[in-house]
């Protein structure tokens, strides 16, 4: 930190003691934040002046990066707004056709009334949104049989971004119905960092149920015990599974001290679920466990049995696609005609969306090029390739010889990673020595298959031969994103230096013929396990189902509703090969990887 005239004589210890005294009056979260801030200030205080000047130069580079990032986010938001306006007329046409506000060309009034009164179809496309939602794996799991009747009254779903606070809102529009008085049910997500994204809280509409019509509760009647004075049945109300629980997100206690660590973790999981229903993964924990079990069991099957299992899965998917094709067959000719027009509207939407994704990719590439010179400057300062202004060779040799610091910014990446809560949990004490040799982290998008790659560059070190460790993510849908698989570099450890294993030596039993100690090798926690992703894919429990549902609605159902209605979306999934059949989740540590990717974008 460069000296500030007039403040050189300021006693930092006085400031620290005052701050710690004030911290006693804060809640636990505020206290933790303040303590962390002071700790980070202490990091700078412990650095020699020359290293501090280099860090100041890096902070200047970071400011330039942040200004560029702000411009990028501004341009991206403008691009999204531009296309959102272009989508609106298509969504309006869809609404009018689905709800019978307008009639499509080729459907005449007289025959329509005669035929549809027989089929009891009415105008529009009956049960459009219910059918579309049930065709989606994520949402189908949330919809109970009891929910279906209520969801038949759903006329439209919309979403929009909100600015103060940042986030997005989902709106579900309902016709007059016998279940609740609300005409609109809303779910709003407030984001701490929408770009990351980090959820602050979710707010749902309080549903005004008619008496006896609440779908989120069930009434249990229990017979009284024999001989009981009161012969009336015992009535008990219990919560039950329902799509409408989506509008009742988990509540955050007013006082943070009211919950312990376990409860806080559960709450965090629930909040991530609540955001997940707004963005994109897919399975409930029960389904995850079943799938993991299936994968683990399939590893023990013979090749013939595995082939049989794959064929069975293929047949099941084909049957599902056939069932959705039957939806069209079951419609009256008039309704089918309307659905065909909706499919044309969907094609127009998809053409627009393809242009949007193309423009967005070009925008990202443009800014990535603008970031590159800043990353190069950072690398050169961190690793002592160049010296910053104001650090003379004589003062550097004098000051740094005493502290044995050398050039550059020692332990830069290790310190940066340990400051991040998620990565800090992954780094063991044994890892720290190896991570001191980390000189740079880079990331880039890959195109075939879609995804991204992380590169960790290391100086020559006593732990492994590799100069670069890589982690590559292959995505089925990069925009969603849905992970297909992760591939890590095989680390070439020097003998006795492997950090992902520990050697246990056990004394032999007394009187044993072989008096040598028993040596056992076990896996152990290490950041470097990150480069050894599991072969049988793990579905990501950290991403939660509530955000899944909301996000699926926003990014899949709303823009592609007719494809889900007809089942074409399911057919497209089937045709996208066995890649998607085995995923919908993410490999372990993907959240840390994505956050690290985000981290590595900054300086």
C-alpha positions as CSV (number, residue, x, y, z in Angstrom):
1,X,0.0,0.0,0.0
2,X,1.5,3.3,-1.0
3,X,2.1,5.8,1.8
4,X,-0.4,8.6,2.2
5,X,0.9,12.0,3.2
6,X,-0.4,13.1,6.6
7,X,-1.3,9.6,7.7
8,X,2.1,8.1,8.1
9,X,2.0,8.5,11.9
10,X,-1.4,6.9,12.2
11,X,-1.4,4.0,14.7
12,X,-3.2,1.0,13.0
13,X,-3.4,-0.8,16.4
14,X,-5.7,1.9,17.7
15,X,-8.0,1.5,14.7
16,X,-8.0,-2.3,15.1
17,X,-8.9,-2.2,18.8
18,X,-11.6,0.4,18.2
19,X,-13.1,-1.7,15.4
20,X,-13.0,-4.9,17.4
21,X,-14.7,-3.1,20.3
22,X,-17.4,-1.9,17.9
23,X,-17.8,-5.4,16.5
24,X,-19.2,-6.6,19.8
25,X,-22.4,-4.8,19.1
26,X,-22.9,-6.4,15.6
27,X,-24.7,-9.5,14.7
28,X,-22.6,-12.6,14.0
29,X,-22.6,-12.1,10.2
30,X,-21.5,-8.5,10.5
31,X,-18.9,-9.4,13.0
32,X,-17.5,-12.1,10.7
33,X,-17.4,-9.7,7.7
34,X,-15.6,-7.1,9.8
35,X,-13.1,-9.6,11.1
36,X,-12.4,-10.8,7.6
37,X,-11.9,-7.3,6.3
38,X,-9.4,-6.6,9.1
39,X,-7.6,-9.9,8.4
40,X,-7.2,-8.9,4.7
41,X,-6.0,-5.5,5.7
42,X,-3.4,-7.3,7.9
43,X,-2.2,-9.2,4.8
44,X,-1.2,-5.9,3.2
45,X,0.4,-4.7,6.5
46,X,2.7,-7.7,6.6
47,X,4.0,-7.2,3.1
48,X,7.3,-5.4,2.5
49,X,6.9,-2.0,0.9
50,X,8.1,-3.2,-2.6
51,X,5.6,-6.0,-2.6
52,X,2.9,-3.7,-1.4
53,X,3.6,-1.4,-4.4
54,X,3.2,-4.3,-6.7
55,X,-0.1,-5.2,-5.1
56,X,-1.3,-1.6,-5.6
57,X,-0.4,-1.9,-9.3
58,X,-2.4,-5.1,-9.5
59,X,-5.4,-3.3,-7.8
60,X,-5.1,-0.6,-10.5
61,X,-5.3,-3.4,-13.2
62,X,-8.3,-4.9,-11.4
63,X,-10.1,-1.5,-11.5
64,X,-9.5,-1.4,-15.3
65,X,-10.9,-4.9,-15.5
66,X,-13.9,-4.0,-13.4
67,X,-14.7,-1.0,-15.6
68,X,-14.5,-3.2,-18.7
69,X,-16.7,-5.8,-16.9
70,X,-19.3,-3.2,-16.1
71,X,-19.4,-2.1,-19.7
72,X,-19.8,-5.7,-20.8
73,X,-22.7,-6.3,-18.4
74,X,-24.3,-3.1,-19.5
75,X,-24.0,-4.1,-23.2
76,X,-25.2,-7.6,-22.4
77,X,-28.3,-6.3,-20.6
78,X,-29.1,-4.0,-23.5
79,X,-28.8,-7.0,-25.9
80,X,-31.1,-9.1,-23.7
81,X,-33.6,-6.2,-23.5
82,X,-33.5,-5.8,-27.3
83,X,-34.3,-9.4,-27.9
84,X,-36.9,-9.6,-25.1
85,X,-38.8,-6.8,-26.9
86,X,-38.6,-8.9,-30.1
87,X,-39.9,-11.9,-28.3
88,X,-42.9,-10.1,-26.8
89,X,-45.1,-10.0,-30.0
90,X,-44.6,-13.7,-30.4
91,X,-45.6,-14.4,-26.7
92,X,-48.7,-12.2,-27.2
93,X,-49.7,-14.2,-30.3
94,X,-49.2,-17.4,-28.4
95,X,-51.3,-16.1,-25.5
96,X,-54.2,-15.1,-27.9
97,X,-54.2,-18.5,-29.7
98,X,-53.9,-20.6,-26.5
99,X,-56.7,-18.8,-24.8
100,X,-59.0,-18.4,-27.8
101,X,-58.8,-14.6,-28.0
102,X,-58.1,-15.0,-31.8
103,X,-58.7,-17.8,-34.2
104,X,-56.1,-19.1,-36.6
105,X,-56.5,-19.0,-40.3
106,X,-58.3,-22.0,-41.7
107,X,-60.6,-22.6,-38.8
108,X,-64.1,-21.5,-39.6
109,X,-66.6,-20.5,-37.0
110,X,-69.6,-22.8,-37.8
111,X,-67.8,-26.1,-38.1
112,X,-65.7,-25.2,-35.2
113,X,-68.7,-24.7,-32.9
114,X,-70.4,-27.9,-34.1
115,X,-67.3,-30.1,-33.8
116,X,-65.8,-28.7,-30.6
117,X,-69.0,-28.7,-28.7
118,X,-69.1,-32.4,-29.3
119,X,-65.5,-32.9,-28.2
120,X,-66.1,-30.4,-25.3
121,X,-62.9,-28.7,-26.4
122,X,-64.0,-25.0,-26.5
123,X,-61.8,-22.3,-28.0
124,X,-58.0,-22.1,-27.9
125,X,-55.8,-25.0,-26.8
126,X,-57.1,-26.6,-23.6
127,X,-54.6,-27.5,-20.8
128,X,-51.8,-25.9,-22.8
129,X,-49.5,-24.9,-19.9
130,X,-50.3,-27.9,-17.8
131,X,-49.4,-30.3,-20.7
132,X,-46.2,-28.2,-21.5
133,X,-45.1,-28.3,-17.8
134,X,-45.8,-32.0,-17.4
135,X,-43.6,-32.7,-20.4
136,X,-40.7,-31.3,-18.6
137,X,-38.9,-33.7,-16.3
138,X,-38.1,-31.2,-13.6
139,X,-41.6,-29.7,-13.4
140,X,-43.4,-33.1,-13.8
141,X,-41.9,-34.2,-10.5
142,X,-43.4,-31.2,-8.7
143,X,-46.9,-31.5,-10.1
144,X,-49.2,-33.8,-8.0
145,X,-52.4,-35.3,-9.4
146,X,-54.4,-32.9,-7.2
147,X,-52.4,-29.9,-8.7
148,X,-53.5,-30.8,-12.3
149,X,-57.1,-29.5,-12.0
150,X,-55.9,-26.2,-10.7
151,X,-53.1,-25.8,-13.3
152,X,-55.7,-26.3,-16.1
153,X,-56.7,-22.7,-15.3
154,X,-53.2,-21.4,-16.0
155,X,-53.4,-19.0,-18.9
156,X,-49.9,-17.6,-19.2
157,X,-46.4,-17.4,-17.7
158,X,-44.2,-14.4,-18.0
159,X,-40.8,-13.3,-16.6
160,X,-38.9,-10.1,-16.3
161,X,-35.7,-8.8,-14.8
162,X,-35.9,-6.4,-11.8
163,X,-33.3,-3.8,-11.0
164,X,-33.7,-2.7,-7.4
165,X,-32.7,-5.1,-6.0
166,X,-31.3,-7.1,-8.9
167,X,-33.0,-10.3,-9.8
168,X,-35.9,-11.6,-11.8
169,X,-39.6,-12.2,-11.3
170,X,-41.9,-15.0,-12.6
171,X,-45.7,-14.4,-13.0
172,X,-48.3,-17.1,-13.4
173,X,-51.7,-15.9,-14.7
174,X,-54.8,-17.8,-13.8
175,X,-58.4,-17.7,-15.0
176,X,-61.2,-17.6,-12.4
177,X,-61.0,-21.0,-10.7
178,X,-62.5,-22.9,-7.7
179,X,-59.2,-23.2,-5.9
180,X,-57.9,-19.7,-5.0
181,X,-58.9,-16.1,-5.4
182,X,-55.6,-14.8,-6.8
183,X,-55.5,-14.1,-10.5
184,X,-51.7,-13.8,-10.6
185,X,-49.1,-15.9,-8.5
186,X,-45.6,-14.4,-8.4
187,X,-42.2,-15.6,-7.5
188,X,-39.4,-13.0,-7.1
189,X,-35.7,-13.7,-6.7
190,X,-33.4,-11.1,-5.2
191,X,-29.8,-11.6,-6.1
192,X,-26.7,-10.4,-4.3
193,X,-24.7,-11.0,-7.5
194,X,-26.9,-11.9,-10.5
195,X,-23.9,-12.5,-12.7
196,X,-22.5,-15.2,-10.4
197,X,-25.4,-15.8,-9.4
198,X,-25.8,-15.6,-5.7
199,X,-29.3,-15.6,-4.2
200,X,-30.2,-13.3,-1.4
201,X,-33.8,-14.3,-0.9
202,X,-37.0,-15.5,-2.7
203,X,-40.4,-14.1,-2.2
204,X,-43.6,-15.9,-3.3
205,X,-47.3,-14.8,-3.4
206,X,-49.4,-15.9,-0.5
207,X,-52.1,-18.0,-2.1
208,X,-55.7,-17.2,-0.9
209,X,-57.2,-20.6,-1.0
210,X,-60.9,-21.2,-0.9
211,X,-62.1,-23.2,2.1
212,X,-61.2,-26.9,1.8
213,X,-59.3,-26.3,-1.5
214,X,-55.7,-25.9,-0.3
215,X,-53.4,-28.1,-2.4
216,X,-50.3,-27.7,-0.2
217,X,-52.0,-29.4,2.8
218,X,-53.9,-32.6,3.3
219,X,-56.4,-33.4,6.0
220,X,-55.9,-36.7,7.8
221,X,-58.8,-38.2,9.8
222,X,-57.9,-40.7,12.5
223,X,-60.5,-42.9,14.2
224,X,-60.7,-42.4,17.9
225,X,-59.4,-45.1,20.2
226,X,-62.0,-47.6,21.4
227,X,-63.6,-46.5,24.6
228,X,-62.6,-42.9,24.2
229,X,-65.1,-40.5,25.6
230,X,-65.0,-38.3,22.5
231,X,-66.1,-40.5,19.7
232,X,-65.3,-38.0,17.0
233,X,-62.5,-38.7,14.6
234,X,-59.2,-36.8,15.2
235,X,-58.5,-34.4,12.4
236,X,-54.9,-33.5,11.6
237,X,-53.6,-31.1,8.9
238,X,-50.2,-32.0,7.3
239,X,-48.1,-30.4,4.6
240,X,-48.0,-32.3,1.3
241,X,-46.1,-32.3,-2.0
242,X,-47.5,-29.8,-4.4
243,X,-46.3,-27.5,-7.2
244,X,-47.9,-24.6,-5.3
245,X,-45.3,-25.0,-2.5
246,X,-43.0,-23.2,-5.0
247,X,-44.7,-20.0,-3.9
248,X,-43.8,-20.6,-0.3
249,X,-40.0,-20.3,-0.3
250,X,-37.9,-21.0,2.9
251,X,-38.0,-18.2,5.4
252,X,-34.8,-16.6,6.8
253,X,-34.7,-16.0,10.5
254,X,-34.7,-12.3,11.5
255,X,-31.8,-13.0,14.0
256,X,-28.9,-14.9,12.6
257,X,-27.9,-16.2,16.0
258,X,-31.2,-18.1,16.2
259,X,-29.8,-20.9,14.1
260,X,-26.7,-23.2,14.5
261,X,-24.3,-24.3,11.8
262,X,-26.3,-27.4,10.8
263,X,-29.5,-25.3,10.5
264,X,-27.7,-22.6,8.6
265,X,-26.4,-25.2,6.1
266,X,-29.9,-26.7,5.7
267,X,-31.2,-23.2,5.1
268,X,-28.5,-22.5,2.5
269,X,-29.4,-25.7,0.7
270,X,-33.1,-24.7,0.7
271,X,-32.3,-21.3,-0.6
272,X,-30.2,-22.8,-3.4
273,X,-33.1,-25.1,-4.2
274,X,-35.3,-22.1,-4.2
275,X,-33.1,-20.4,-6.8
276,X,-32.6,-23.6,-8.7
277,X,-36.3,-23.8,-9.4
278,X,-35.6,-20.6,-11.3
279,X,-32.5,-21.7,-13.4
280,X,-31.6,-25.2,-14.4
281,X,-30.6,-28.7,-13.2
282,X,-33.2,-31.4,-12.6
283,X,-33.6,-34.1,-10.1
284,X,-34.9,-34.5,-6.6
285,X,-32.4,-36.1,-4.1
286,X,-34.4,-39.3,-4.2
287,X,-34.1,-39.5,-8.0
288,X,-30.4,-38.6,-7.8
289,X,-29.8,-41.4,-5.4
290,X,-31.7,-43.9,-7.6
291,X,-29.7,-42.8,-10.6
292,X,-26.3,-43.0,-8.8
293,X,-27.3,-46.5,-7.5
294,X,-28.2,-47.5,-11.1
295,X,-24.9,-46.2,-12.4
296,X,-22.9,-47.9,-9.7
297,X,-24.7,-51.2,-10.2
298,X,-24.3,-50.9,-14.0
299,X,-20.5,-50.7,-13.5
300,X,-20.7,-54.3,-12.1
301,X,-22.8,-55.7,-15.0
302,X,-21.4,-57.7,-17.8
303,X,-21.1,-56.0,-21.3
304,X,-24.2,-57.9,-22.4
305,X,-26.2,-56.9,-19.4
306,X,-25.1,-53.2,-19.8
307,X,-26.1,-53.3,-23.5
308,X,-29.5,-54.7,-22.4
309,X,-29.9,-51.9,-19.9
310,X,-29.0,-49.3,-22.5
311,X,-31.6,-50.7,-24.9
312,X,-34.2,-50.8,-22.2
313,X,-33.5,-47.1,-21.5
314,X,-33.7,-46.3,-25.2
315,X,-37.1,-48.1,-25.5
316,X,-38.4,-46.3,-22.5
317,X,-37.4,-42.9,-24.1
318,X,-39.0,-43.9,-27.4
319,X,-42.2,-44.9,-25.6
320,X,-42.2,-41.5,-23.8
321,X,-41.7,-39.7,-27.2
322,X,-44.5,-41.8,-28.6
323,X,-46.8,-40.9,-25.7
324,X,-46.2,-37.2,-26.4
325,X,-46.8,-37.8,-30.1
326,X,-50.2,-39.2,-29.0
327,X,-51.0,-35.8,-27.5
328,X,-51.3,-34.4,-31.0
329,X,-53.3,-37.3,-32.3
330,X,-55.8,-37.0,-29.4
331,X,-56.5,-33.3,-30.3
332,X,-59.4,-32.3,-32.5
333,X,-58.4,-31.1,-36.0
334,X,-59.2,-27.5,-35.0
335,X,-57.0,-27.6,-32.0
336,X,-54.3,-29.3,-33.9
337,X,-54.5,-26.5,-36.5
338,X,-53.9,-24.0,-33.7
339,X,-51.0,-26.0,-32.3
340,X,-49.4,-26.0,-35.8
341,X,-49.6,-22.2,-35.8
342,X,-48.0,-22.1,-32.4
343,X,-45.2,-24.2,-33.7
344,X,-44.6,-21.7,-36.5
345,X,-44.5,-19.0,-33.8
346,X,-42.0,-21.1,-31.9
347,X,-39.8,-21.4,-35.0
348,X,-39.7,-17.6,-35.3
349,X,-38.8,-17.4,-31.6
350,X,-36.0,-20.0,-32.1
351,X,-34.6,-18.0,-35.1
352,X,-34.4,-14.9,-32.9
353,X,-32.9,-16.8,-30.0
354,X,-30.2,-18.2,-32.3
355,X,-29.3,-14.6,-33.4
356,X,-29.3,-13.5,-29.8
357,X,-26.9,-16.3,-28.7
358,X,-24.7,-15.5,-31.7
359,X,-24.5,-11.8,-30.8
360,X,-23.9,-12.6,-27.1
361,X,-21.0,-14.9,-28.0
362,X,-19.5,-12.2,-30.1
363,X,-19.9,-9.7,-27.3
364,X,-18.2,-12.1,-24.8
365,X,-15.4,-12.7,-27.2
366,X,-14.9,-9.0,-27.8
367,X,-14.5,-8.4,-24.0
368,X,-12.4,-11.4,-23.5
369,X,-9.8,-9.9,-25.9
370,X,-10.0,-6.7,-24.0
371,X,-9.3,-8.5,-20.7
372,X,-6.3,-10.4,-22.1
373,X,-3.7,-7.5,-21.9
374,X,-4.7,-7.0,-18.3
375,X,-4.3,-10.6,-17.4
376,X,-0.8,-10.5,-19.1
377,X,0.2,-7.5,-17.0
378,X,-1.0,-9.2,-13.9
379,X,1.0,-12.4,-14.7
380,X,4.2,-10.3,-15.3
381,X,3.9,-8.4,-12.0
382,X,2.9,-11.5,-9.9
383,X,5.8,-13.5,-11.3
384,X,8.4,-10.7,-11.3
385,X,8.8,-10.6,-15.1
386,X,8.5,-6.8,-14.9
387,X,8.9,-4.3,-12.1
388,X,6.3,-1.7,-11.2
389,X,7.0,2.0,-11.2
390,X,8.5,3.3,-8.0
391,X,10.4,0.2,-7.1
392,X,14.1,0.8,-7.6
393,X,16.5,-2.1,-7.9
394,X,18.6,-1.0,-5.0
395,X,15.7,-0.6,-2.6
396,X,14.2,-3.9,-3.8
397,X,17.5,-5.8,-3.2
398,X,17.9,-4.2,0.2
399,X,14.3,-4.6,1.4
400,X,13.6,-8.0,-0.1
401,X,16.9,-9.6,0.8
402,X,16.0,-9.0,4.4
403,X,12.6,-10.5,4.1
404,X,13.7,-13.2,1.6
405,X,10.7,-12.4,-0.6
406,X,12.3,-12.3,-4.0
407,X,10.6,-10.7,-7.0
408,X,6.9,-10.5,-7.8
409,X,4.1,-11.2,-5.3
410,X,4.8,-14.4,-3.4
411,X,2.0,-16.9,-2.9
412,X,-0.4,-14.7,-4.9
413,X,-2.7,-17.4,-6.2
414,X,-2.6,-19.4,-3.0
415,X,-3.7,-16.4,-1.0
416,X,-6.4,-15.5,-3.5
417,X,-7.8,-19.0,-3.5
418,X,-7.7,-19.3,0.3
419,X,-9.7,-16.0,0.6
420,X,-12.5,-17.6,-1.3
421,X,-14.8,-19.5,1.1
422,X,-15.5,-22.3,-1.3
423,X,-11.9,-22.9,-2.4
424,X,-10.6,-22.5,1.1
425,X,-12.5,-25.6,2.2
426,X,-10.8,-27.6,-0.6
427,X,-7.2,-26.6,0.3
428,X,-5.5,-28.7,2.9
429,X,-2.4,-27.7,4.8
430,X,-0.4,-30.1,2.8
431,X,-1.7,-28.6,-0.5
432,X,-0.4,-25.1,0.5
433,X,3.2,-25.8,-0.2
434,X,2.4,-27.1,-3.7
435,X,0.0,-24.2,-4.5
436,X,2.8,-21.7,-3.8
437,X,4.2,-22.8,-7.1
438,X,1.0,-21.8,-9.0
439,X,1.9,-18.9,-11.4
440,X,-1.3,-18.4,-13.3
441,X,-4.9,-19.6,-13.9
442,X,-6.6,-19.1,-17.3
443,X,-9.9,-20.2,-18.8
444,X,-11.3,-20.4,-22.3
445,X,-14.4,-21.6,-24.0
446,X,-14.3,-24.7,-26.2
447,X,-16.5,-25.4,-29.1
448,X,-16.4,-29.1,-30.0
449,X,-17.9,-30.2,-27.7
450,X,-19.3,-27.1,-26.1
451,X,-17.9,-26.2,-22.7
452,X,-14.9,-24.5,-21.1
453,X,-11.4,-25.3,-19.9
454,X,-9.4,-24.2,-16.9
455,X,-5.6,-24.2,-17.0
456,X,-3.5,-24.0,-13.9
457,X,0.2,-23.1,-14.6
458,X,2.9,-24.2,-12.2
459,X,6.6,-23.4,-11.8
460,X,9.0,-26.3,-11.5
461,X,8.2,-27.8,-8.1
462,X,9.1,-30.9,-5.9
463,X,5.6,-32.3,-6.0
464,X,4.8,-33.2,-9.6
465,X,6.2,-33.0,-13.1
466,X,3.3,-31.3,-14.9
467,X,3.8,-27.7,-15.7
468,X,0.0,-27.3,-16.5
469,X,-2.9,-29.0,-14.8
470,X,-6.2,-28.8,-16.8
471,X,-9.9,-29.3,-16.0
472,X,-12.2,-29.4,-19.0
473,X,-16.0,-29.3,-18.8
474,X,-18.1,-30.7,-21.6
475,X,-21.6,-29.2,-21.6
476,X,-24.8,-30.6,-23.2
477,X,-26.3,-27.2,-23.0
478,X,-23.7,-24.5,-22.3
479,X,-26.3,-21.8,-22.0
480,X,-28.3,-23.7,-19.3
481,X,-25.8,-25.1,-18.3
482,X,-26.1,-28.9,-18.1
483,X,-22.8,-30.7,-17.6
484,X,-22.1,-33.9,-19.6
485,X,-18.7,-34.8,-18.1
486,X,-15.5,-33.3,-16.6
487,X,-12.0,-34.4,-17.5
488,X,-8.9,-33.6,-15.4
489,X,-5.2,-33.9,-16.0
490,X,-3.5,-37.0,-14.6
491,X,-1.0,-35.6,-12.1
492,X,2.5,-37.2,-12.4
493,X,3.5,-37.1,-8.7
494,X,7.1,-37.6,-7.6
495,X,7.6,-40.6,-5.4
496,X,6.2,-40.0,-1.9
497,X,4.8,-36.6,-2.8
498,X,1.2,-37.4,-3.8
499,X,-1.1,-35.1,-1.9
500,X,-4.3,-36.9,-2.7
501,X,-3.3,-40.0,-0.8
502,X,-1.9,-40.6,2.7
503,X,0.2,-43.6,3.9
504,X,-1.0,-45.2,7.1
505,X,1.4,-47.5,9.0
506,X,0.0,-49.9,11.5
507,X,2.0,-51.8,14.1
508,X,1.8,-55.6,13.7
509,X,0.0,-57.5,16.4
510,X,2.1,-58.9,19.2
511,X,3.5,-62.3,18.5
512,X,2.9,-61.9,14.7
513,X,5.5,-63.8,12.6
514,X,5.9,-60.8,10.3
515,X,7.1,-58.0,12.6
516,X,7.0,-55.4,9.8
517,X,4.5,-52.5,10.1
518,X,1.4,-52.9,7.9
519,X,1.3,-50.1,5.3
520,X,-2.0,-48.9,3.9
521,X,-2.7,-46.2,1.4
522,X,-5.9,-44.2,1.7
523,X,-7.4,-41.3,-0.3
524,X,-7.4,-38.0,1.6
525,X,-8.9,-34.6,1.1
526,X,-6.9,-32.4,-1.2
527,X,-7.5,-29.5,-3.7
528,X,-5.8,-31.7,-6.2
529,X,-8.7,-34.2,-6.2
530,X,-10.3,-31.5,-8.3
531,X,-8.3,-32.9,-11.3
532,X,-9.6,-36.4,-10.7
533,X,-13.3,-36.2,-11.3
534,X,-15.4,-39.4,-10.6
535,X,-15.7,-41.8,-13.5
536,X,-19.4,-42.5,-12.7
537,X,-20.9,-39.1,-12.8
538,X,-22.2,-37.6,-9.6
539,X,-25.3,-35.6,-9.8
540,X,-25.0,-32.3,-8.0
541,X,-26.8,-32.2,-4.8
542,X,-25.7,-28.6,-4.1
543,X,-28.0,-27.3,-6.9
544,X,-31.4,-27.4,-5.4
545,X,-34.8,-28.2,-6.9
546,X,-36.7,-25.0,-6.1
547,X,-34.4,-22.9,-8.2
548,X,-34.5,-25.7,-10.8
549,X,-38.2,-25.3,-11.2
550,X,-38.3,-21.5,-11.4
551,X,-35.3,-21.4,-13.7
552,X,-36.6,-24.1,-15.9
553,X,-39.9,-22.2,-16.3
554,X,-37.9,-19.0,-17.2
555,X,-35.4,-20.5,-19.6
556,X,-37.2,-23.6,-21.0
557,X,-40.9,-23.5,-20.6
558,X,-41.6,-19.8,-21.3
559,X,-39.5,-19.6,-24.5
560,X,-40.2,-23.1,-25.8
561,X,-43.7,-23.8,-24.4
562,X,-45.1,-25.3,-27.6
563,X,-42.2,-27.7,-28.0
564,X,-42.9,-29.0,-24.5
565,X,-46.6,-29.2,-25.2
566,X,-46.2,-31.3,-28.3
567,X,-43.4,-33.4,-26.8
568,X,-40.9,-32.3,-29.4
569,X,-38.6,-31.1,-26.7
570,X,-38.5,-34.6,-25.3
571,X,-37.9,-36.0,-28.8
572,X,-35.0,-33.5,-29.3
573,X,-33.5,-34.7,-26.0
574,X,-33.7,-38.3,-27.2
575,X,-32.0,-37.4,-30.5
576,X,-29.2,-35.6,-28.7
577,X,-27.6,-39.0,-28.0
578,X,-26.8,-40.9,-24.8
579,X,-24.8,-37.8,-23.6
580,X,-28.0,-36.2,-22.2
581,X,-29.4,-39.6,-21.1
582,X,-26.7,-39.9,-18.5
583,X,-26.5,-36.4,-17.2
584,X,-28.9,-33.5,-16.1
585,X,-26.6,-33.1,-13.1
586,X,-23.0,-32.0,-12.6
587,X,-19.7,-33.6,-11.6
588,X,-18.5,-33.1,-8.1
589,X,-17.0,-29.7,-7.4
590,X,-18.5,-28.1,-10.5
591,X,-19.8,-25.2,-8.4
592,X,-16.3,-24.5,-7.1
593,X,-15.0,-24.8,-10.6
594,X,-17.5,-22.3,-12.0
595,X,-16.8,-19.9,-9.2
596,X,-13.1,-20.4,-9.7
597,X,-13.7,-19.6,-13.4
598,X,-15.4,-16.4,-12.3
599,X,-12.6,-15.7,-9.9
600,X,-10.0,-16.1,-12.5
601,X,-11.7,-13.5,-14.7
602,X,-10.8,-10.9,-12.1
603,X,-7.2,-9.8,-11.3
